[in-house]
């Protein structure tokens, strides 16, 4: 196997993404999960990843991930093709903006940016997902408005689950108008 040469560094790679966020829940954003803000991290790699000590960063706000923020498990290890849900309900200093542009980064120890996302607005009670997801209205080819780096509203929130992938429509493409109302 390749061994580092003098001057080379072994920068770890993580197959993780910010999968879905709930930046503007119905009611008070600081409510306890499931009524408050939350973030999902997806492990799309081939090995489990321990996200303990990773940070979520947004503008001047930082949150260190630990198991106390993960309501579905007592572990920070994300299995292959699984998601970890992080509740923000107990944090008054870390929040997701409801209006105006905001960004969020997942940062590994050593300040390595693993993933980052942006959004420009939110709708109360709707989660936000990657715009190339078929669950956001993009086709199965992953094309949606040409805004791959921005989050968009999902069809419905899917907390602690990998977002569904919808197949290509294969039905009829003809439209028949049967009635017209004046």
GROMACS elastic network, one bead per residue, 0.5 to 0.9 nm:
[ bonds ]
;  ai    aj funct       b0    kb
    2     5     6  0.89133   500
    4     7     6  0.80094   500
    4     8     6  0.55540   500
    4     9     6  0.65920   500
    4    10     6  0.68691   500
    5     8     6  0.53654   500
    5     9     6  0.81417   500
    6     9     6  0.83759   500
   11   112     6  0.85056   500
   12   112     6  0.85922   500
   13   112     6  0.89963   500
   13   114     6  0.77637   500
   14    17     6  0.88293   500
   14    43     6  0.82813   500
   14    45     6  0.75802   500
   14    49     6  0.77323   500
   14   108     6  0.85395   500
   14   114     6  0.65461   500
   15    42     6  0.82319   500
   15    43     6  0.58667   500
   15    44     6  0.55733   500
   15    46     6  0.82133   500
   15    47     6  0.88178   500
   15    49     6  0.85708   500
   15   114     6  0.79803   500
   16    19     6  0.85783   500
   16    41     6  0.65995   500
   16    42     6  0.54228   500
   16    44     6  0.60670   500
   16    45     6  0.71842   500
   16    49     6  0.85061   500
   16   106     6  0.86279   500
   16   114     6  0.68142   500
   16   115     6  0.71378   500
   17    20     6  0.89785   500
   17    40     6  0.84543   500
   17    41     6  0.56426   500
   17    42     6  0.52161   500
   17    43     6  0.68154   500
   17    44     6  0.76954   500
   17   106     6  0.78383   500
   17   114     6  0.73706   500
   17   115     6  0.56236   500
   17   116     6  0.79286   500
   18    21     6  0.77136   500
   18    39     6  0.73699   500
   18    40     6  0.60467   500
   18    42     6  0.63703   500
   18   104     6  0.84826   500
   18   105     6  0.80187   500
   18   106     6  0.71437   500
   18   115     6  0.65407   500
   18   116     6  0.70761   500
   18   117     6  0.72171   500
   18   129     6  0.82624   500
   18   130     6  0.82626   500
   19    39     6  0.77296   500
   19    40     6  0.53913   500
   19    41     6  0.54003   500
   19    42     6  0.55409   500
   19    83     6  0.79114   500
   19   128     6  0.85555   500
   19   129     6  0.60268   500
   19   130     6  0.67081   500
   19   162     6  0.79926   500
   19   163     6  0.80861   500
   20    38     6  0.84563   500
   20    39     6  0.59878   500
   20    40     6  0.51212   500
   20    41     6  0.73826   500
   20    42     6  0.86211   500
   20   127     6  0.66459   500
   20   128     6  0.55375   500
   20   130     6  0.72798   500
   20   151     6  0.83805   500
   20   154     6  0.84930   500
   20   157     6  0.82352   500
   20   158     6  0.81280   500
   20   159     6  0.79445   500
   20   163     6  0.83275   500
   21    37     6  0.76437   500
   21    38     6  0.57708   500
   21    40     6  0.61161   500
   21    96     6  0.88610   500
   21   127     6  0.55408   500
   21   128     6  0.52551   500
   21   129     6  0.66890   500
   21   151     6  0.88196   500
   21   157     6  0.87683   500
   21   159     6  0.87168   500
   22    25     6  0.62229   500
   22    36     6  0.78870   500
   22    37     6  0.52118   500
   22    38     6  0.51914   500
   22    39     6  0.63831   500
   22    40     6  0.88563   500
   22    96     6  0.83171   500
   22   124     6  0.89831   500
   22   125     6  0.75747   500
   22   126     6  0.67392   500
   22   128     6  0.63279   500
   22   157     6  0.79957   500
   22   159     6  0.88797   500
   23    29     6  0.77619   500
   23    36     6  0.84761   500
   23    37     6  0.54634   500
   23    38     6  0.70080   500
   23    39     6  0.82258   500
   23    95     6  0.78225   500
   23    96     6  0.51398   500
   23    97     6  0.65067   500
   23    98     6  0.60875   500
   23   122     6  0.71296   500
   23   123     6  0.87129   500
   23   124     6  0.82667   500
   23   125     6  0.85272   500
   23   126     6  0.82438   500
   23   127     6  0.69709   500
   23   128     6  0.77063   500
   24    27     6  0.83456   500
   24    28     6  0.86240   500
   24    29     6  0.64216   500
   24    36     6  0.80594   500
   24    37     6  0.66653   500
   24    96     6  0.77596   500
   24    97     6  0.77772   500
   24    98     6  0.55411   500
   24   122     6  0.64937   500
   24   123     6  0.66275   500
   24   125     6  0.59931   500
   24   126     6  0.71301   500
   24   127     6  0.77255   500
   25    28     6  0.71679   500
   25    29     6  0.58463   500
   25    31     6  0.89147   500
   25    35     6  0.64693   500
   25    36     6  0.58300   500
   25    37     6  0.61709   500
   25    38     6  0.89460   500
   25   123     6  0.84926   500
   25   124     6  0.55104   500
   25   126     6  0.70357   500
   25   127     6  0.80833   500
   26    29     6  0.74851   500
   26    35     6  0.71991   500
   26    36     6  0.79836   500
   26   124     6  0.55773   500
   26   126     6  0.86007   500
   27    30     6  0.88053   500
   27    31     6  0.79366   500
   27    35     6  0.77994   500
   27    36     6  0.81115   500
   27   124     6  0.83715   500
   27   125     6  0.85845   500
   28    31     6  0.55864   500
   28    35     6  0.79111   500
   28    36     6  0.67710   500
   28    37     6  0.89393   500
   29    32     6  0.86810   500
   29    35     6  0.75224   500
   29    37     6  0.55473   500
   29    88     6  0.86404   500
   29    89     6  0.72671   500
   29    95     6  0.82846   500
   29    96     6  0.89280   500
   30    33     6  0.86348   500
   30    35     6  0.81063   500
   30    36     6  0.51866   500
   30    37     6  0.66675   500
   30    88     6  0.71633   500
   30    90     6  0.68638   500
   30    91     6  0.75032   500
   30    92     6  0.73975   500
   30    95     6  0.85134   500
   31    34     6  0.78658   500
   31    35     6  0.54685   500
   31    37     6  0.76777   500
   31    88     6  0.88440   500
   31    89     6  0.55287   500
   31    90     6  0.81231   500
   32    35     6  0.57855   500
   32    36     6  0.54592   500
   32    37     6  0.84386   500
   32    87     6  0.79696   500
   32    88     6  0.82920   500
   32    89     6  0.50557   500
   32    90     6  0.72511   500
   33    36     6  0.51700   500
   33    37     6  0.73586   500
   33    38     6  0.76034   500
   33    71     6  0.75690   500
   33    87     6  0.61486   500
   33    88     6  0.79904   500
   33    89     6  0.63296   500
   34    37     6  0.78580   500
   34    38     6  0.80007   500
   34    71     6  0.89561   500
   34    87     6  0.80155   500
   34    89     6  0.88496   500
   34   159     6  0.85658   500
   35    38     6  0.89679   500
   35    89     6  0.84730   500
   36    87     6  0.74383   500
   36    88     6  0.70451   500
   36    89     6  0.55339   500
   37    86     6  0.87967   500
   37    87     6  0.63420   500
   37    88     6  0.54303   500
   37    89     6  0.62111   500
   37    95     6  0.76145   500
   37    96     6  0.75502   500
   38    85     6  0.67795   500
   38    86     6  0.55321   500
   38    88     6  0.54865   500
   38    89     6  0.76844   500
   38    96     6  0.89296   500
   38   159     6  0.84263   500
   39    84     6  0.82490   500
   39    85     6  0.57394   500
   39    86     6  0.51427   500
   39    87     6  0.66294   500
   39    88     6  0.77744   500
   39   159     6  0.85756   500
   40    83     6  0.61610   500
   40    84     6  0.54946   500
   40    86     6  0.61248   500
   40    87     6  0.88542   500
   40   159     6  0.73693   500
   40   160     6  0.68736   500
   40   161     6  0.86505   500
   41    78     6  0.84934   500
   41    82     6  0.84181   500
   41    83     6  0.53596   500
   41    84     6  0.52591   500
   41    85     6  0.65632   500
   41    86     6  0.79087   500
   41   106     6  0.85866   500
   42    45     6  0.89305   500
   42    78     6  0.77969   500
   42    80     6  0.87579   500
   42    81     6  0.68643   500
   42    82     6  0.58406   500
   42    84     6  0.66250   500
   42    85     6  0.89795   500
   42   162     6  0.73795   500
   43    46     6  0.83217   500
   43    47     6  0.83680   500
   43    48     6  0.74774   500
   43    49     6  0.72623   500
   43    78     6  0.62433   500
   43    79     6  0.68313   500
   43    80     6  0.57650   500
   43    81     6  0.52591   500
   43    82     6  0.56165   500
   43    83     6  0.62076   500
   43    84     6  0.83663   500
   44    47     6  0.87281   500
   44    80     6  0.62713   500
   44    82     6  0.72964   500
   44    83     6  0.88035   500
   45    48     6  0.76090   500
   45    49     6  0.86113   500
   45    79     6  0.88680   500
   45    80     6  0.59511   500
   45    81     6  0.67707   500
   46    79     6  0.87433   500
   46    80     6  0.56904   500
   46    81     6  0.78719   500
   47    78     6  0.88125   500
   47    79     6  0.70116   500
   47    80     6  0.56474   500
   48    77     6  0.64461   500
   48    78     6  0.54463   500
   48    80     6  0.53409   500
   48    81     6  0.87860   500
   49    76     6  0.82108   500
   49    77     6  0.54381   500
   49    78     6  0.52397   500
   49    79     6  0.67184   500
   49    80     6  0.80429   500
   50    53     6  0.85988   500
   50    54     6  0.87481   500
   50    75     6  0.83931   500
   50    76     6  0.54848   500
   50    78     6  0.61636   500
   50    79     6  0.87719   500
   51    54     6  0.53525   500
   51    55     6  0.86010   500
   51    65     6  0.69166   500
   51    66     6  0.77568   500
   51    76     6  0.55047   500
   51    77     6  0.62311   500
   51    78     6  0.73361   500
   51   108     6  0.77837   500
   52    55     6  0.85778   500
   52    64     6  0.78976   500
   52    65     6  0.55823   500
   52    66     6  0.51756   500
   52    67     6  0.73149   500
   52    75     6  0.86103   500
   52    76     6  0.55110   500
   52    77     6  0.76886   500
   53    64     6  0.58030   500
   53    65     6  0.55575   500
   53    66     6  0.65830   500
   53   108     6  0.73523   500
   53   109     6  0.64862   500
   54    63     6  0.85440   500
   54    64     6  0.59367   500
   54    65     6  0.55520   500
   54    66     6  0.82392   500
   54   106     6  0.70497   500
   54   107     6  0.56305   500
   54   109     6  0.57751   500
   54   111     6  0.88844   500
   55    62     6  0.65984   500
   55    63     6  0.54557   500
   55    65     6  0.57310   500
   55   105     6  0.80112   500
   55   106     6  0.58985   500
   55   107     6  0.50390   500
   55   108     6  0.64812   500
   55   109     6  0.77314   500
   55   111     6  0.86698   500
   56    61     6  0.81983   500
   56    62     6  0.56768   500
   56    63     6  0.51381   500
   56    64     6  0.64552   500
   56    65     6  0.73177   500
   56    94     6  0.88823   500
   56   104     6  0.67698   500
   56   105     6  0.56297   500
   56   107     6  0.62029   500
   57    60     6  0.74142   500
   57    61     6  0.57451   500
   57    63     6  0.65671   500
   57    64     6  0.88361   500
   57    94     6  0.86129   500
   57   103     6  0.82788   500
   57   104     6  0.56388   500
   57   105     6  0.50955   500
   57   106     6  0.66014   500
   57   107     6  0.72476   500
   58    61     6  0.51425   500
   58    62     6  0.64861   500
   58    63     6  0.89138   500
   58    94     6  0.81068   500
   58    95     6  0.82401   500
   58    96     6  0.77003   500
   58   102     6  0.73045   500
   58   103     6  0.57059   500
   58   105     6  0.64652   500
   59    62     6  0.81720   500
   59   102     6  0.77616   500
   59   103     6  0.72087   500
   59   104     6  0.78174   500
   61    93     6  0.68694   500
   61    94     6  0.55577   500
   61    95     6  0.77004   500
   62    93     6  0.81291   500
   62    94     6  0.63508   500
   63    88     6  0.89093   500
   63    91     6  0.84191   500
   63    93     6  0.84273   500
   63    94     6  0.62991   500
   65    68     6  0.83469   500
   65    69     6  0.69829   500
   65    70     6  0.86005   500
   65    76     6  0.81255   500
   65    86     6  0.77114   500
   66    69     6  0.59830   500
   66    70     6  0.73883   500
   66    75     6  0.83387   500
   66    76     6  0.65422   500
   66    86     6  0.87605   500
   67    70     6  0.51875   500
   67    71     6  0.80294   500
   67    73     6  0.73319   500
   67    74     6  0.54154   500
   67    75     6  0.55491   500
   67    76     6  0.54396   500
   67    86     6  0.85921   500
   68    71     6  0.72469   500
   68    73     6  0.88631   500
   68    74     6  0.71838   500
   68    75     6  0.88660   500
   68    86     6  0.88667   500
   68    87     6  0.88174   500
   69    85     6  0.80976   500
   69    86     6  0.53059   500
   69    87     6  0.51837   500
   69    88     6  0.70382   500
   69    89     6  0.84376   500
   69    90     6  0.81023   500
   70    73     6  0.59049   500
   70    74     6  0.68811   500
   70    75     6  0.78080   500
   70    76     6  0.76204   500
   70    84     6  0.70339   500
   70    85     6  0.56987   500
   70    87     6  0.61388   500
   71    74     6  0.75709   500
   71    85     6  0.72126   500
   71    86     6  0.73083   500
   71    87     6  0.69948   500
   72    75     6  0.89273   500
   72    84     6  0.80367   500
   72    85     6  0.72886   500
   72   160     6  0.76658   500
   73    76     6  0.77327   500
   73    84     6  0.84200   500
   73    85     6  0.89641   500
   75    78     6  0.81612   500
   76    84     6  0.76764   500
   77    84     6  0.83006   500
   78    81     6  0.81817   500
   78    82     6  0.61708   500
   78    83     6  0.64681   500
   78    84     6  0.62836   500
   79    82     6  0.54629   500
   79    83     6  0.78007   500
   79    84     6  0.89930   500
   80    83     6  0.86702   500
   81   162     6  0.76864   500
   82   160     6  0.83908   500
   82   161     6  0.73126   500
   82   162     6  0.65133   500
   83   159     6  0.89245   500
   83   160     6  0.59404   500
   83   161     6  0.62294   500
   83   162     6  0.62713   500
   84   160     6  0.62250   500
   84   161     6  0.84349   500
   85   159     6  0.69622   500
   85   160     6  0.54135   500
   85   161     6  0.87163   500
   87    90     6  0.76632   500
   87    91     6  0.88233   500
   88    91     6  0.55884   500
   88    92     6  0.83653   500
   88    94     6  0.71714   500
   88    95     6  0.69696   500
   88    96     6  0.89649   500
   89    92     6  0.78152   500
   89    95     6  0.88407   500
   91    94     6  0.56174   500
   91    95     6  0.74453   500
   92    95     6  0.71561   500
   96   102     6  0.74950   500
   96   103     6  0.84742   500
   96   104     6  0.81966   500
   97   100     6  0.71512   500
   97   101     6  0.76483   500
   97   102     6  0.61391   500
   97   103     6  0.87359   500
   97   121     6  0.84421   500
   97   122     6  0.83955   500
   98   101     6  0.86458   500
   98   102     6  0.85181   500
   98   120     6  0.88992   500
   98   121     6  0.65619   500
   98   122     6  0.56321   500
   98   123     6  0.79308   500
   98   124     6  0.82207   500
   99   102     6  0.81724   500
   99   120     6  0.71745   500
   99   121     6  0.52056   500
   99   122     6  0.63928   500
  100   119     6  0.81163   500
  100   120     6  0.54032   500
  100   121     6  0.56417   500
  100   122     6  0.84998   500
  101   118     6  0.71485   500
  101   119     6  0.56240   500
  101   121     6  0.64406   500
  102   117     6  0.85740   500
  102   118     6  0.57479   500
  102   119     6  0.56805   500
  102   120     6  0.64537   500
  102   121     6  0.83612   500
  103   116     6  0.70677   500
  103   117     6  0.55705   500
  103   119     6  0.64389   500
  103   120     6  0.87788   500
  104   115     6  0.84211   500
  104   116     6  0.55081   500
  104   117     6  0.54425   500
  104   118     6  0.64584   500
  104   119     6  0.89217   500
  105   113     6  0.67426   500
  105   114     6  0.74397   500
  105   115     6  0.57107   500
  105   117     6  0.65157   500
  105   118     6  0.89092   500
  106   112     6  0.85666   500
  106   113     6  0.60605   500
  106   114     6  0.55202   500
  106   115     6  0.52816   500
  106   116     6  0.61762   500
  106   117     6  0.89897   500
  107   110     6  0.81966   500
  107   111     6  0.57723   500
  107   112     6  0.54348   500
  107   114     6  0.55256   500
  107   115     6  0.73201   500
  107   116     6  0.86729   500
  108   111     6  0.57680   500
  108   112     6  0.50691   500
  108   113     6  0.63417   500
  108   114     6  0.64814   500
  109   112     6  0.65423   500
  113   116     6  0.73998   500
  116   149     6  0.81561   500
  117   130     6  0.82043   500
  117   149     6  0.60076   500
  117   150     6  0.60082   500
  117   151     6  0.66188   500
  118   149     6  0.66175   500
  118   151     6  0.60347   500
  119   122     6  0.77453   500
  119   128     6  0.83525   500
  119   149     6  0.86542   500
  119   150     6  0.53490   500
  119   151     6  0.52269   500
  119   152     6  0.71464   500
  120   150     6  0.79645   500
  120   151     6  0.82782   500
  120   152     6  0.88663   500
  121   152     6  0.87128   500
  122   125     6  0.87707   500
  122   126     6  0.74597   500
  122   127     6  0.82471   500
  122   128     6  0.78346   500
  122   152     6  0.83573   500
  122   153     6  0.76110   500
  123   126     6  0.55871   500
  123   127     6  0.80612   500
  123   153     6  0.76913   500
  124   127     6  0.85005   500
  125   157     6  0.84961   500
  126   153     6  0.61813   500
  126   154     6  0.68817   500
  126   155     6  0.83021   500
  126   156     6  0.67163   500
  126   157     6  0.64989   500
  127   152     6  0.82149   500
  127   153     6  0.57425   500
  127   154     6  0.58022   500
  127   155     6  0.84718   500
  127   156     6  0.69387   500
  127   157     6  0.52681   500
  127   158     6  0.81946   500
  127   159     6  0.89409   500
  128   131     6  0.86891   500
  128   136     6  0.83842   500
  128   151     6  0.55625   500
  128   152     6  0.50735   500
  128   154     6  0.55035   500
  128   157     6  0.80485   500
  129   132     6  0.85245   500
  129   133     6  0.73023   500
  129   135     6  0.81327   500
  129   136     6  0.68213   500
  129   150     6  0.84591   500
  129   151     6  0.50674   500
  129   152     6  0.55360   500
  129   153     6  0.62368   500
  129   154     6  0.57972   500
  129   163     6  0.86581   500
  130   133     6  0.56971   500
  130   135     6  0.88986   500
  130   136     6  0.74083   500
  130   148     6  0.69128   500
  130   149     6  0.73336   500
  130   150     6  0.66723   500
  130   152     6  0.63924   500
  130   153     6  0.86623   500
  130   154     6  0.85169   500
  131   134     6  0.81949   500
  131   135     6  0.87021   500
  131   136     6  0.61116   500
  131   137     6  0.81206   500
  131   138     6  0.69833   500
  131   142     6  0.79362   500
  131   143     6  0.79144   500
  131   144     6  0.58509   500
  131   145     6  0.77764   500
  131   146     6  0.83508   500
  131   147     6  0.64319   500
  131   148     6  0.54568   500
  131   149     6  0.73594   500
  131   150     6  0.63312   500
  131   151     6  0.55106   500
  131   152     6  0.54944   500
  131   153     6  0.82848   500
  131   154     6  0.86939   500
  132   135     6  0.85731   500
  132   136     6  0.73399   500
  132   137     6  0.84510   500
  132   138     6  0.58585   500
  132   139     6  0.80900   500
  132   140     6  0.87295   500
  132   141     6  0.81783   500
  132   143     6  0.55765   500
  132   144     6  0.55848   500
  132   145     6  0.86691   500
  132   146     6  0.85301   500
  132   147     6  0.79671   500
  132   148     6  0.58586   500
  132   149     6  0.88041   500
  132   151     6  0.89725   500
  133   136     6  0.54476   500
  133   137     6  0.71896   500
  133   138     6  0.57448   500
  133   139     6  0.77071   500
  133   140     6  0.77307   500
  133   141     6  0.88299   500
  133   142     6  0.57970   500
  133   143     6  0.81086   500
  133   144     6  0.80108   500
  133   154     6  0.86870   500
  133   163     6  0.80306   500
  133   164     6  0.85576   500
  133   165     6  0.73304   500
  133   166     6  0.89285   500
  134   137     6  0.52908   500
  134   139     6  0.52616   500
  134   140     6  0.55493   500
  134   141     6  0.80395   500
  134   142     6  0.63859   500
  134   143     6  0.84636   500
  134   144     6  0.86064   500
  134   163     6  0.86514   500
  134   164     6  0.75409   500
  134   165     6  0.55950   500
  134   166     6  0.56857   500
  134   167     6  0.82582   500
  135   138     6  0.68979   500
  135   139     6  0.86670   500
  135   154     6  0.59215   500
  135   155     6  0.57748   500
  135   156     6  0.81678   500
  135   163     6  0.65509   500
  135   164     6  0.60997   500
  135   165     6  0.63352   500
  135   166     6  0.68489   500
  136   139     6  0.87739   500
  136   144     6  0.81745   500
  136   152     6  0.67092   500
  136   153     6  0.62605   500
  136   155     6  0.56647   500
  136   156     6  0.87386   500
  137   144     6  0.72516   500
  137   153     6  0.89983   500
  137   154     6  0.76660   500
  137   155     6  0.71821   500
  138   141     6  0.75558   500
  138   142     6  0.55935   500
  138   143     6  0.54099   500
  138   145     6  0.82084   500
  139   142     6  0.55020   500
  139   143     6  0.59815   500
  139   144     6  0.72783   500
  139   166     6  0.77743   500
  139   167     6  0.80251   500
  139   168     6  0.66412   500
  139   169     6  0.86803   500
  140   143     6  0.77161   500
  140   165     6  0.72625   500
  140   166     6  0.63720   500
  140   167     6  0.59474   500
  140   168     6  0.56002   500
  140   169     6  0.89528   500
  141   168     6  0.83056   500
  142   148     6  0.89400   500
  143   146     6  0.67221   500
  143   147     6  0.87453   500
  143   148     6  0.82286   500
  144   147     6  0.66698   500
  144   148     6  0.73837   500
  145   148     6  0.79525   500
  146   149     6  0.88330   500
  147   150     6  0.55674   500
  147   151     6  0.81842   500
  147   152     6  0.89874   500
  148   151     6  0.78220   500
  151   154     6  0.89374   500
  153   156     6  0.80451   500
  153   157     6  0.89258   500
  154   157     6  0.64843   500
  154   158     6  0.87134   500
  157   163     6  0.87029   500
  158   161     6  0.56226   500
  158   162     6  0.73417   500
  158   163     6  0.63657   500
  158   164     6  0.86103   500
  159   162     6  0.82711   500
  159   163     6  0.88011   500
  161   164     6  0.84820   500
  166   169     6  0.86937   500
  167   170     6  0.85879   500
  169   172     6  0.87542   500
  170   173     6  0.84862   500
  172   175     6  0.82132   500
  177   180     6  0.75809   500
